[in-house]
């Protein structure tokens, strides 16, 4: 862990990112870290990587909690050899398509949101320099993500770099008087502060994945998922809940609210990445608390700033399995999505049906591993391609921790949960074997051709305990 020190400085402000890079002593082969709370609107990752390239620094390991579409320019630094390794929880489709061609020297390390900090706290990854985007900061490095024109809300993934990096640089476009009133990361962890024109575009924080679906198929899936929760034995006072992004998963919150109001149920906490729909549950008095690692829209950002019951938590507190405990240990119900799910309930959230790397585990494997009830919501067919397959292209989440698959045409329960299957069938829900869903899917689409892969490993997929789950190969 980084040890705080007294610098005796009256200000840690330096003139530019380049000056911060020089003062931090970044050299070939080092690991530099970022957090991705600005999502598709992030500017800092692109600017730092471009500076490293211009300074002739090479063989950098890019350690970031996410590399989404807004980070597409780093493809240039991968091709130039400035970046030769990536360690992350999710990759945008543009970067993923290039990695699938085998352009990077080393395989990308794909971790879960819990595995990402676990690799650092367990000693598998050493961060040399962390760059922390801050929507507000003062001259000594006290920072937050809730004030300023580029406010992004929770800075849950920033704590890791602040605590464990050899050097820490806070980058802000909103320099405030010392001391900053609301502080997420404090000055004792920070070496340098850089003022830039803009840390990012806040419009890029919110994407289509965090908007409630109007698709009738997705809404039907969400209704079925809510029925599963209702008859699981967990729908009771004190219930805790997490939902992911994506149409059917997010729509579950709509039906959850209706059911809780109807049956006078009051939950304990909502966990994970947070959108307006989670905030609505909190403000309606249906849950006591939100524990937030990442805020997905402006309503969530305002809520975490103004509501003391909306708490910012670190990625380690969220899901690090190597801590004495984490919030996920107390989670009752988790709603998740899938690109593919196979006959053994293994889930793929890394590869598209044509074999391109897109997305990543995020908290998927963490939630499935920890929640008392993990539910995958997915249409049976997506873009004329079956979602239920004989074998997934990539094992992102192992099937033994997945409890239920909910589709518009039926509900499959993991054979390891026979009592749950019996309860759902007794409630009149359309329970069936996953093999039946597979036959229906391929009956509608035919058996699709599988992509052809070569010999070069372009990414490695890790369990939250950082054991290897699968490898992704370059496309031929």
JONOR-V356675 format. One line per field, one symbol per residue. phi: phi as a letter, one per 20 degrees, with the letter a starting at -180 (. if undefined). Layout:
phi=???
This chain:
phi=.fdfbeemeebdfcfaffffgfffmfcgneddcbddfelfefdfgffffffgffemecleeedbfacegfeggfgffffenfdcbccbdacfffffffffenfefdffeddefefffffefenfcdeecdddfcfbbdfdofbbdddofdgcngdgefgfffedffccdedcdcedfeeffdcedeffedebccecfberdffffecffddffdfffffffffffffffgdendebgngdbbceeogffffgffffgfffffdleceebdcnfccgffgffffemecfbdddebeebffffffffddfeddecfffffbffeegabgffdfeccdcdbebbdfdmfddcddffenefbnrflegfffffdffcddedaffcclmcfeecfbffbeecfffdeebddcfdrcddggfcfffgfffffenfffbfffffffffffedneffefddeeeedbcddffemefeacddffe
